[in-house]
Amino acid sequence: MSDTFRKEYKPLSEEAKAQMGAIKDQAEKLEGLFNGALNPDERSEKARCIAIAKTNLEQAIMWAVKGVTS
């Protein structure tokens, strides 16, 4: 039976750790660009679009990391 819910984690190789770190570093840069496009207290269609973009960035990074670490 597969470990669908990952009760046991496999050790990561140094290569996988480096790939995961690089993905997350690039995501932080992109998130910073998103944040720089808005005033912190802005409530507008633009803010909503950026919020959706950030949510989808988080999801993309989650799946990319899962792909690297599976």
Z-matrix of the N, CA and C atoms (Angstrom, degrees):
N
C 1 1.448
C 2 1.530 1 109.01
N 3 1.313 2 116.66 1 142.52
C 4 1.460 3 119.55 2 -179.22
C 5 1.532 4 110.82 3 -79.70
N 6 1.290 5 115.41 4 160.89
C 7 1.464 6 122.21 5 179.71
C 8 1.532 7 108.39 6 -96.38
N 9 1.336 8 116.31 7 68.70
C 10 1.459 9 122.63 8 -175.73
C 11 1.522 10 111.99 9 -53.76
N 12 1.304 11 116.96 10 -40.31
C 13 1.460 12 120.67 11 -175.13
C 14 1.525 13 113.19 12 -99.68
N 15 1.316 14 115.56 13 12.59
C 16 1.463 15 122.97 14 175.14
C 17 1.521 16 113.72 15 47.13
N 18 1.306 17 115.69 16 59.23
C 19 1.460 18 119.13 17 175.69
C 20 1.522 19 110.85 18 -70.30
N 21 1.312 20 115.40 19 -26.54
C 22 1.468 21 121.40 20 177.56
C 23 1.525 22 108.00 21 -118.86
N 24 1.309 23 117.19 22 124.23
C 25 1.458 24 121.04 23 178.40
C 26 1.516 25 110.05 24 -92.05
N 27 1.322 26 115.52 25 141.49
C 28 1.459 27 118.74 26 175.53
C 29 1.526 28 108.31 27 -89.17
N 30 1.314 29 117.24 28 147.11
C 31 1.464 30 119.38 29 177.08
C 32 1.532 31 109.75 30 -64.64
N 33 1.321 32 115.83 31 141.06
C 34 1.464 33 120.23 32 179.78
C 35 1.520 34 110.42 33 -90.76
N 36 1.317 35 115.17 34 142.06
C 37 1.458 36 119.97 35 174.51
C 38 1.526 37 108.63 36 -73.16
N 39 1.301 38 115.88 37 163.07
C 40 1.465 39 119.66 38 177.28
C 41 1.530 40 110.73 39 -62.21
N 42 1.343 41 115.98 40 -35.48
C 43 1.460 42 120.29 41 178.18
C 44 1.530 43 111.00 42 -63.65
N 45 1.338 44 117.18 43 -44.00
C 46 1.464 45 121.22 44 179.31
C 47 1.528 46 110.74 45 -64.35
N 48 1.343 47 116.53 46 -40.16
C 49 1.465 48 120.17 47 178.13
C 50 1.531 49 110.46 48 -62.85
N 51 1.329 50 116.16 49 -41.53
C 52 1.469 51 120.43 50 179.73
C 53 1.530 52 110.90 51 -65.83
N 54 1.326 53 116.74 52 -42.42
C 55 1.470 54 120.50 53 178.84
C 56 1.530 55 110.51 54 -63.65
N 57 1.308 56 116.48 55 -44.43
C 58 1.458 57 120.76 56 179.12
C 59 1.526 58 110.57 57 -61.45
N 60 1.317 59 117.06 58 -43.31
C 61 1.465 60 121.00 59 178.11
C 62 1.513 61 112.20 60 -62.96
N 63 1.323 62 116.96 61 -41.95
C 64 1.467 63 120.90 62 179.34
C 65 1.522 64 111.18 63 -64.17
N 66 1.323 65 116.72 64 -41.46
C 67 1.472 66 120.66 65 178.11
C 68 1.527 67 109.79 66 -61.19
N 69 1.306 68 116.65 67 -47.03
C 70 1.468 69 120.76 68 -177.87
C 71 1.528 70 111.52 69 -68.11
N 72 1.331 71 117.74 70 -35.32
C 73 1.471 72 120.51 71 176.68
C 74 1.521 73 110.67 72 -62.31
N 75 1.324 74 116.87 73 -45.03
C 76 1.466 75 120.61 74 179.74
C 77 1.528 76 110.71 75 -65.96
N 78 1.323 77 116.59 76 -37.17
C 79 1.466 78 120.64 77 178.21
C 80 1.525 79 110.80 78 -62.90
N 81 1.338 80 116.78 79 -40.74
C 82 1.467 81 120.18 80 177.95
C 83 1.516 82 111.43 81 -61.52
N 84 1.329 83 116.73 82 -40.37
C 85 1.464 84 120.45 83 178.00
C 86 1.521 85 110.92 84 -62.62
N 87 1.314 86 116.15 85 -44.95
C 88 1.457 87 120.39 86 -179.60
C 89 1.530 88 111.10 87 -65.99
N 90 1.318 89 116.87 88 -41.09
C 91 1.463 90 120.09 89 177.05
C 92 1.533 91 110.42 90 -61.09
N 93 1.319 92 117.00 91 -38.42
C 94 1.459 93 120.68 92 177.26
C 95 1.518 94 112.03 93 -62.31
N 96 1.329 95 116.65 94 -39.72
C 97 1.465 96 120.17 95 176.19
C 98 1.530 97 110.53 96 -63.82
N 99 1.318 98 115.87 97 -42.36
C 100 1.472 99 119.56 98 177.63
C 101 1.523 100 109.96 99 -59.43
N 102 1.338 101 116.71 100 -48.27
C 103 1.462 102 121.00 101 -178.40
C 104 1.526 103 111.81 102 -62.59
N 105 1.318 104 116.42 103 -34.47
C 106 1.457 105 120.51 104 -179.71
C 107 1.520 106 113.48 105 -71.11
N 108 1.312 107 117.21 106 -12.92
C 109 1.461 108 121.00 107 -179.09
C 110 1.525 109 112.41 108 -83.08
N 111 1.322 110 117.44 109 -5.52
C 112 1.465 111 121.32 110 -174.68
C 113 1.516 112 111.96 111 -130.85
N 114 1.323 113 115.37 112 155.29
C 115 1.458 114 121.02 113 163.91
C 116 1.525 115 106.11 114 -79.71
N 117 1.325 116 118.48 115 141.97
C 118 1.472 117 120.55 116 -173.84
C 119 1.530 118 115.20 117 -54.53
N 120 1.334 119 117.86 118 -36.05
C 121 1.469 120 120.51 119 -176.78
C 122 1.517 121 113.22 120 -99.52
N 123 1.317 122 117.16 121 11.76
C 124 1.461 123 120.72 122 -176.57
C 125 1.526 124 111.66 123 -66.33
N 126 1.323 125 115.79 124 133.42
C 127 1.469 126 122.97 125 175.31
C 128 1.522 127 106.61 126 -124.33
N 129 1.318 128 116.08 127 100.67
C 130 1.462 129 119.94 128 -175.24
C 131 1.525 130 108.87 129 -158.03
N 132 1.312 131 115.31 130 176.79
C 133 1.465 132 120.18 131 174.73
C 134 1.528 133 109.95 132 -61.54
N 135 1.324 134 116.00 133 -37.79
C 136 1.465 135 120.98 134 178.08
C 137 1.540 136 110.16 135 -59.93
N 138 1.336 137 116.48 136 -44.98
C 139 1.470 138 120.89 137 179.84
C 140 1.527 139 110.79 138 -63.27
N 141 1.323 140 116.28 139 -39.16
C 142 1.461 141 120.45 140 178.45
C 143 1.528 142 110.53 141 -63.76
N 144 1.322 143 116.33 142 -43.99
C 145 1.471 144 120.34 143 179.26
C 146 1.526 145 111.27 144 -61.87
N 147 1.333 146 116.54 145 -42.39
C 148 1.468 147 120.46 146 178.73
C 149 1.530 148 109.82 147 -64.83
N 150 1.334 149 117.01 148 -40.41
C 151 1.468 150 120.26 149 178.83
C 152 1.529 151 110.73 150 -61.24
N 153 1.321 152 116.59 151 -41.80
C 154 1.469 153 120.31 152 178.03
C 155 1.529 154 110.10 153 -64.83
N 156 1.325 155 116.65 154 -41.65
C 157 1.463 156 120.58 155 178.87
C 158 1.532 157 110.33 156 -61.42
N 159 1.325 158 117.53 157 -42.20
C 160 1.461 159 120.96 158 179.29
C 161 1.522 160 111.67 159 -64.81
N 162 1.327 161 116.43 160 -40.89
C 163 1.463 162 120.11 161 177.55
C 164 1.520 163 110.54 162 -61.37
N 165 1.316 164 116.47 163 -44.10
C 166 1.463 165 119.78 164 -179.65
C 167 1.524 166 111.66 165 -70.55
N 168 1.326 167 118.07 166 -31.50
C 169 1.462 168 120.97 167 173.98
C 170 1.526 169 109.48 168 -62.78
N 171 1.331 170 116.82 169 -45.99
C 172 1.467 171 120.81 170 178.47
C 173 1.532 172 110.44 171 -57.85
N 174 1.305 173 116.19 172 -43.47
C 175 1.464 174 120.23 173 179.85
C 176 1.532 175 110.91 174 -65.78
N 177 1.312 176 116.86 175 -42.84
C 178 1.468 177 120.30 176 179.38
C 179 1.527 178 110.89 177 -61.26
N 180 1.315 179 116.72 178 -42.23
C 181 1.462 180 120.50 179 -179.76
C 182 1.526 181 110.00 180 -67.06
N 183 1.320 182 117.09 181 -40.48
C 184 1.463 183 120.47 182 177.59
C 185 1.527 184 110.37 183 -57.05
N 186 1.321 185 116.90 184 -48.10
C 187 1.465 186 120.34 185 -178.42
C 188 1.529 187 111.67 186 -69.01
N 189 1.319 188 116.98 187 -37.62
C 190 1.465 189 119.64 188 178.54
C 191 1.534 190 110.47 189 -63.79
N 192 1.326 191 116.75 190 -44.01
C 193 1.465 192 120.58 191 178.91
C 194 1.523 193 110.24 192 -64.95
N 195 1.318 194 116.84 193 -40.89
C 196 1.469 195 119.57 194 177.41
C 197 1.527 196 109.99 195 -60.98
N 198 1.327 197 116.70 196 -40.57
C 199 1.455 198 120.83 197 178.67
C 200 1.523 199 111.96 198 -62.99
N 201 1.307 200 116.67 199 -40.58
C 202 1.464 201 121.11 200 -179.36
C 203 1.528 202 111.14 201 -71.30
N 204 1.317 203 116.62 202 -35.14
C 205 1.469 204 119.76 203 -172.20
C 206 1.527 205 113.55 204 -96.99
N 207 1.316 206 118.18 205 -2.45
C 208 1.476 207 120.15 206 -178.84
C 209 1.502 208 111.35 207 -79.94
